[in-house]
Amino acid sequence: MKVRKAVFTNLDGLATLFDAYRVFYKKTPDLPGATSFLRDRMVNNESEIFVAINDDGALTGFVQLYPSFSSTRMKRLWVLNDLFV
């Protein structure tokens, strides 16, 4: 298995996983909405998404991190918001 930053060629498989992630949390399935949401995050550099890829090249999981800042540390930090395998 490999873990790497998601690229646009991963979008379809990533959106399928993201939709399943949302369904797990009792949200209505919405694959077009999931695709659009992820595309927007990627295009606008609003999050960092990493994908797990098995030996056959299939996506098996993802993690999505959102940027934030720590006032006390005066540094940037990342919030792990989404994790699905």
C-alpha positions as YAML, in Angstrom:
chain: A
units: angstrom
residues:
- id: 1
  name: MET
  ca: [0.00, 0.00, 0.00]
- id: 2
  name: LYS
  ca: [1.11, 3.54, -0.77]
- id: 3
  name: VAL
  ca: [-0.04, 6.81, 0.75]
- id: 4
  name: ARG
  ca: [0.35, 10.00, -1.26]
- id: 5
  name: LYS
  ca: [-1.21, 13.39, -1.83]
- id: 6
  name: ALA
  ca: [-4.37, 13.19, -3.93]
- id: 7
  name: VAL
  ca: [-4.24, 14.49, -7.49]
- id: 8
  name: PHE
  ca: [-7.05, 15.31, -9.88]
- id: 9
  name: THR
  ca: [-6.81, 11.90, -11.54]
- id: 10
  name: ASN
  ca: [-7.85, 10.44, -8.15]
- id: 11
  name: LEU
  ca: [-11.00, 12.56, -7.98]
- id: 12
  name: ASP
  ca: [-13.55, 9.96, -9.14]
- id: 13
  name: GLY
  ca: [-12.31, 7.24, -6.79]
- id: 14
  name: LEU
  ca: [-11.83, 9.72, -3.98]
- id: 15
  name: ALA
  ca: [-15.36, 11.07, -4.40]
- id: 16
  name: THR
  ca: [-16.75, 7.53, -4.20]
- id: 17
  name: LEU
  ca: [-14.92, 6.98, -0.90]
- id: 18
  name: PHE
  ca: [-15.96, 10.42, 0.37]
- id: 19
  name: ASP
  ca: [-19.60, 9.70, -0.45]
- id: 20
  name: ALA
  ca: [-19.39, 6.39, 1.46]
- id: 21
  name: TYR
  ca: [-17.79, 8.27, 4.36]
- id: 22
  name: ARG
  ca: [-20.73, 10.69, 4.45]
- id: 23
  name: VAL
  ca: [-23.26, 7.85, 4.23]
- id: 24
  name: PHE
  ca: [-21.56, 6.23, 7.25]
- id: 25
  name: TYR
  ca: [-22.49, 9.41, 9.14]
- id: 26
  name: LYS
  ca: [-26.13, 9.06, 8.03]
- id: 27
  name: LYS
  ca: [-26.00, 11.63, 5.22]
- id: 28
  name: THR
  ca: [-27.93, 11.12, 1.99]
- id: 29
  name: PRO
  ca: [-25.74, 9.74, -0.81]
- id: 30
  name: ASP
  ca: [-24.69, 12.49, -3.20]
- id: 31
  name: LEU
  ca: [-21.83, 11.47, -5.48]
- id: 32
  name: PRO
  ca: [-22.06, 14.59, -7.71]
- id: 33
  name: GLY
  ca: [-22.03, 16.79, -4.60]
- id: 34
  name: ALA
  ca: [-19.08, 14.87, -3.13]
- id: 35
  name: THR
  ca: [-17.16, 15.26, -6.39]
- id: 36
  name: SER
  ca: [-17.89, 18.98, -6.54]
- id: 37
  name: PHE
  ca: [-16.98, 19.51, -2.87]
- id: 38
  name: LEU
  ca: [-13.63, 17.74, -3.22]
- id: 39
  name: ARG
  ca: [-12.82, 19.41, -6.54]
- id: 40
  name: ASP
  ca: [-13.42, 22.81, -4.95]
- id: 41
  name: ARG
  ca: [-11.14, 21.99, -2.01]
- id: 42
  name: MET
  ca: [-8.40, 20.88, -4.41]
- id: 43
  name: VAL
  ca: [-8.74, 23.74, -6.90]
- id: 44
  name: ASN
  ca: [-8.80, 26.39, -4.18]
- id: 45
  name: ASN
  ca: [-6.05, 24.76, -2.08]
- id: 46
  name: GLU
  ca: [-8.39, 24.76, 0.92]
- id: 47
  name: SER
  ca: [-7.36, 21.37, 2.26]
- id: 48
  name: GLU
  ca: [-4.73, 18.68, 1.91]
- id: 49
  name: ILE
  ca: [-6.05, 15.26, 0.93]
- id: 50
  name: PHE
  ca: [-3.98, 12.10, 1.07]
- id: 51
  name: VAL
  ca: [-5.09, 8.78, -0.36]
- id: 52
  name: ALA
  ca: [-4.17, 5.17, 0.40]
- id: 53
  name: ILE
  ca: [-3.66, 3.08, -2.73]
- id: 54
  name: ASN
  ca: [-3.43, -0.71, -2.68]
- id: 55
  name: ASP
  ca: [-1.08, -2.78, -4.84]
- id: 56
  name: ASP
  ca: [-3.74, -3.02, -7.57]
- id: 57
  name: GLY
  ca: [-3.96, 0.77, -7.81]
- id: 58
  name: ALA
  ca: [-7.38, 1.06, -6.14]
- id: 59
  name: LEU
  ca: [-8.04, 3.78, -3.58]
- id: 60
  name: THR
  ca: [-8.74, 2.23, -0.19]
- id: 61
  name: GLY
  ca: [-8.90, 5.27, 2.08]
- id: 62
  name: PHE
  ca: [-8.29, 8.96, 2.51]
- id: 63
  name: VAL
  ca: [-7.54, 11.65, 5.05]
- id: 64
  name: GLN
  ca: [-8.44, 15.31, 4.69]
- id: 65
  name: LEU
  ca: [-6.63, 18.02, 6.61]
- id: 66
  name: TYR
  ca: [-7.70, 21.65, 6.93]
- id: 67
  name: PRO
  ca: [-5.29, 24.49, 7.68]
- id: 68
  name: SER
  ca: [-5.64, 26.56, 10.81]
- id: 69
  name: PHE
  ca: [-3.42, 28.59, 13.13]
- id: 70
  name: SER
  ca: [-2.36, 28.39, 16.74]
- id: 71
  name: SER
  ca: [-2.29, 31.80, 18.39]
- id: 72
  name: THR
  ca: [-0.31, 30.63, 21.40]
- id: 73
  name: ARG
  ca: [2.29, 28.89, 19.26]
- id: 74
  name: MET
  ca: [2.12, 31.55, 16.54]
- id: 75
  name: LYS
  ca: [2.30, 28.81, 13.93]
- id: 76
  name: ARG
  ca: [0.22, 27.16, 11.30]
- id: 77
  name: LEU
  ca: [-1.33, 23.80, 12.13]
- id: 78
  name: TRP
  ca: [-3.44, 21.19, 10.36]
- id: 79
  name: VAL
  ca: [-6.76, 19.85, 11.62]
- id: 80
  name: LEU
  ca: [-7.45, 16.22, 10.74]
- id: 81
  name: ASN
  ca: [-11.13, 16.49, 9.87]
- id: 82
  name: ASP
  ca: [-11.89, 13.42, 7.77]
- id: 83
  name: LEU
  ca: [-10.47, 9.88, 7.89]
- id: 84
  name: PHE
  ca: [-11.93, 6.88, 6.07]
- id: 85
  name: VAL
  ca: [-10.63, 3.41, 5.20]
...
